Amino acid sequence: MNIFVTGAGGYIGGSVATALIKKGHKVRGLTRSAVSAEQLKSYGVDPVIGELDDSPLLMREASMADMVINTANADHRGAVEALISGLNQSGKRLIHTSGTSIVGDDARGDFCSDAISSEETALVIDPRKQARRDIDLMVMDAAKKNVHSAVIIPSLIYGYGTGVNKHSIQVPFLVKNALEVGSVQIVGKGLNTWSNIHIDDLVNLYLSVAEQAPPGAFYFAENGEAAFCDVAEAISRRFSIPNIEHLNAEDAVKRWGAARALFTFGSNSRVRSVRAKKELDWRPVHVSVQNWILTGYLPQ
């Protein structure tokens, strides 16, 4: 099968691309530069140099592919519209990648929410994330245009990637920041809790969705959860940094920006992968981001 992957040089897209190649598929991967194109070639990916804003390119690649997997940008509506247009009435699969910050709250690190979302519950979407959820819904609605669409919504991802980019976002950022400033910094009390998923389990979900998911479906991706104070404790022990510093939200926003401080590290984002386990017989095996940190994580 010929599969077009956007974000093939990224953490999720690169890991998905290498798994597809191992299964015998041919992968064309969107990338922005000649340098990254050469890197993709070394992993067996046929590079396509271009941008998400290049709608004609995306439409053409989608129309030529047997399947499209979008991992590049959960918030780029124009790119998704172009991919759907290229697949219109084809019956081919489109898998779009979102993120569980859509159900994030404004905890500012100070409490663990009782709210837990699944595919079977009504989702409470923060207005600041409504545009992202609207893209998810647009992808799901593409099933009415005979596009075999699905949305995967990962939680906090950890583990080493198998493509060009080996590192995720949240844990590596906290570790790098801790090593630079000499203390493990978290937002507020760090009681806010995120579900999490190992990259290998997430890749297996993509493979299952690519083979089995019905059109118009969406799936949360998680297998465990942790409060950020517990993640900070694991980082503290792993790197022998005794001080854990609790930043108030305003200071965190000044240092890291509002999106990172209030959503990435300050919110609760608790979800359950009910549908994937029930419908696709998806069986993740990793359960603890803290254990992964403690058993040998090395920063980028």
LINWO-V328589 format. One record per backbone hydrogen bond with DSSP energy under -1.0 kcal/mol. NH is the residue of the N-H (numbers start at 0). CO is the residue of the C=O. Records with the same first field share a line. If there is no record, write none. Layout:
BEGIN
NH = CO ; CO
END
This chain:
BEGIN
2 = 25
3 = 66
4 = 27
5 = 68
9 = 6
13 = 9
14 = 10
15 = 11
16 = 12
17 = 13
18 = 14
19 = 15
20 = 16
21 = 17
22 = 18
23 = 20
24 = 19
25 = 0
27 = 2
28 = 45
29 = 4
30 = 47
36 = 32
37 = 33
38 = 34
39 = 35
40 = 36
41 = 37
42 = 39
43 = 40
44 = 39
45 = 26
47 = 28
49 = 30
53 = 50
54 = 52
57 = 53
58 = 54
59 = 55
60 = 56
61 = 57
62 = 58
63 = 59
64 = 60
65 = 1
66 = 1
67 = 92
68 = 3
69 = 94
70 = 5
75 = 72
76 = 74
79 = 75
80 = 76
81 = 77
82 = 78
83 = 79
84 = 80
85 = 81
86 = 82
88 = 144
89 = 86
90 = 145
93 = 147
94 = 67
95 = 149
96 = 69
97 = 151
99 = 153
101 = 98
102 = 99
103 = 100
108 = 265
109 = 106
116 = 269
120 = 117
125 = 101
128 = 125
129 = 126
132 = 128
133 = 129
134 = 130
135 = 131
136 = 132
137 = 133
138 = 134
139 = 135
140 = 136
142 = 139
143 = 140
144 = 141
145 = 142
146 = 141
147 = 91
148 = 146
149 = 93
150 = 216
151 = 95
152 = 218
154 = 220
155 = 194
157 = 196
160 = 165
172 = 168
173 = 169
174 = 170
175 = 171
176 = 172
177 = 173
178 = 174
179 = 175
180 = 176
181 = 177
183 = 242
185 = 244
187 = 246
189 = 186
190 = 108
193 = 225
194 = 268
195 = 223
196 = 155
198 = 157
201 = 197
202 = 198
203 = 199
204 = 200
205 = 201
206 = 202
207 = 203
208 = 204
209 = 205
210 = 206
211 = 207
212 = 208
215 = 148
216 = 148 ; 213
218 = 150
220 = 152
222 = 195
225 = 193
227 = 191
228 = 189
230 = 226
231 = 227
232 = 228
233 = 229
234 = 230
235 = 231
236 = 232
237 = 233
238 = 234
240 = 235
244 = 183
246 = 185
251 = 247
252 = 248
253 = 249
254 = 250
255 = 251
256 = 252
260 = 256
261 = 257
262 = 258
263 = 258
264 = 259
268 = 192
271 = 116
273 = 271
277 = 273
278 = 274
279 = 275
281 = 275
291 = 287
292 = 288
293 = 289
294 = 290
296 = 292
END
